[in-house]
Amino acid sequence: MFCSAFPEDYNKDLYKAHTEDLYKGLLVHLDDPSSLIQDAVLVVLKEASHLNPDLLRRQVEDVKQKHREQRSCLYCDELLEFMRQN
């Protein structure tokens, strides 16, 4: 739903800074104490992963060890696996 606003010809190089900020903002909330928030953010990140998968993969790897919630690391792993399969 969220990513339906992005055109099919979305230029990942031109809008890299925007996508980077989007991913960073969402990844912070993947470490939220509420599993409801984490679940919702994971859905959006999966949906947005096609915008710039290499960038998201690097960012997930960077934040994975910084998250305080063990569950957050599992969400990061799930997101990385999702991107490997798609």
C-alpha positions as CSV (number, residue, x, y, z in Angstrom):
1,M,0.0,0.0,0.0
2,F,2.6,2.5,1.1
3,C,4.9,1.9,-1.9
4,S,2.1,2.1,-4.4
5,A,2.8,5.9,-4.4
6,F,6.2,5.3,-5.9
7,P,6.2,5.2,-9.8
8,E,7.5,2.1,-11.5
9,D,10.3,4.1,-13.0
10,Y,11.5,5.2,-9.6
11,N,15.2,6.3,-10.0
12,K,17.0,4.7,-7.0
13,D,20.2,6.6,-7.8
14,L,18.6,10.0,-8.0
15,Y,16.5,9.6,-4.9
16,K,19.1,7.6,-2.9
17,A,19.2,10.2,-0.1
18,H,15.4,10.2,0.3
19,T,15.3,6.4,0.3
20,E,18.1,6.3,2.8
21,D,16.3,8.6,5.2
22,L,13.1,6.6,4.8
23,Y,14.8,3.3,5.6
24,K,16.7,4.8,8.6
25,G,13.5,6.2,10.1
26,L,11.7,2.9,9.8
27,L,14.6,0.9,11.1
28,V,14.7,2.9,14.3
29,H,11.1,1.7,14.9
30,L,12.0,-1.9,14.2
31,D,13.6,-1.7,17.7
32,D,10.4,-0.4,19.3
33,P,9.3,-2.2,22.6
34,S,5.9,-2.7,21.1
35,S,5.6,-5.8,18.9
36,L,2.6,-4.2,17.2
37,I,4.9,-1.3,16.0
38,Q,7.6,-3.8,15.0
39,D,5.2,-5.9,13.0
40,A,3.8,-2.9,11.1
41,V,7.3,-1.5,10.4
42,L,8.5,-4.9,9.1
43,V,5.6,-5.0,6.7
44,V,6.4,-1.5,5.4
45,L,10.1,-2.3,5.1
46,K,9.4,-5.5,3.1
47,E,7.1,-3.5,0.8
48,A,9.7,-0.7,0.4
49,S,12.7,-3.1,0.0
50,H,12.4,-3.1,-3.8
51,L,13.2,0.7,-4.0
52,N,16.9,0.1,-3.2
53,P,17.5,-3.4,-1.9
54,D,21.3,-3.0,-1.7
55,L,21.0,0.2,0.4
56,L,18.5,-1.4,2.7
57,R,20.6,-4.5,3.1
58,R,23.6,-2.5,4.2
59,Q,21.5,-0.4,6.6
60,V,19.9,-3.5,8.2
61,E,23.3,-5.0,8.7
62,D,24.6,-1.7,10.3
63,V,21.7,-1.4,12.8
64,K,21.1,-5.1,13.6
65,Q,23.8,-5.2,16.3
66,K,22.7,-1.8,17.7
67,H,19.2,-2.8,18.4
68,R,18.5,-3.5,22.1
69,E,15.6,-5.8,21.7
70,Q,16.5,-9.5,20.8
71,R,13.3,-9.6,18.9
72,S,14.5,-6.8,16.7
73,C,17.5,-8.9,15.5
74,L,15.0,-11.6,14.5
75,Y,13.0,-9.0,12.5
76,C,16.2,-7.9,10.8
77,D,17.0,-11.5,9.9
78,E,13.5,-12.0,8.6
79,L,13.8,-8.9,6.5
80,L,17.2,-9.9,5.1
81,E,15.9,-13.4,4.3
82,F,12.8,-11.8,2.6
83,M,15.1,-9.7,0.4
84,R,17.3,-12.7,-0.5
85,Q,14.2,-14.6,-1.7
86,N,12.8,-11.7,-3.7
